[in-house]
Amino acid sequence: MQRRDFFGKVLAGLSTATLPLPVWADAGAPDFVTAGNKPDNSTWLVGLSVAADVRFQIPIPGRGHAAALHPTRPEAVAFARRPGRFAVIIDCTTGSEIARLDSPDGRHFYGHGAFSPDGALLFTTENDYDAPAGVLGIWDAADGYKRIGEITSGGIGPHEVLTLQDGGLVVANGGIQTHPDMGRAKLNLPTMQTNLTYLDTHGAITEQVALTGGMHQNSIRHIALDHRGNVVAALQWQGSPTRQVPLVLRHARGTAPSFLPHPDAQHLKHYAGSIATCIESGEIAVTGPKGSHVLFFNADGTPNGSARHGTAAGVARSPSGGLMITRDGGLLHRKNGIEKLIPVAGDWSWDNHLVPISST
């Protein structure tokens, strides 16, 4: 793809539309979207309200990971768990499939994607596994999600990608080399290199921050933006199992990353899952589904306690204030340090991410 202003695409025909466009209220007015499984191993895209009502449940062809939500219409991209070959674009008002993305030859998805601010383009994190290299696939949402190109992710193993406030992108390159012929085997742990890569609206890399030295095996996987627009990241340690390391970092553009240690980090069992920040207080929450714990940090990065929650998975800002966390039995709402479990009907198990309909 030419290095042009790829965020400048405008969806054709919007100015001449005569019928009202669908909105999230038409899909049952959910507050969050997540992937869930039922006891019969069926796999679903689920819309949840802050009151823990299931507003929609739409079958998807395999275990889901994260979802990308279109910024202007009730459309969700359900991504397969890595290494995945499918991503399904779903009209959440009808449950119908709009399009299905199949990874090109030599590529597989990593379970995440992000739309450009105007919704014209979708970016997907992918593995060019024979290179090996990470790429961002580019898909035209105005033309049936046709693939129109790709750009470098700036590293190996790109996992999550976010759209920044300036319209650019930030990518968490986890640094772990894999190949679908070898399942989920990690092929380069002794030499792996993980980084955050920032790209401008032309797809050019403007900044990279790599973890080096004794932290080069601390894989950056999931990211969020804090109350100041800086990146906070959840890490997954790939080094010695007897070593305890910080599993959260924060990065402000133009500075070195800062690790956020926590006295209870060992409860996560070297695996930080989802991460989010509270819009009112700046509190950071990091889930540990393998350790059934959640770590909390104050806005300044200092520890703010932890709590045990069975298979704590996704976390997101709540439109009712505070944070919402998916866990065994339903949703956990945390606000001003007070936690309340809100049961969700049905015996659901949740995947790692809870995506808010609105970022605020």
Disulfide bonds with the S-S distance in Angstrom:
none
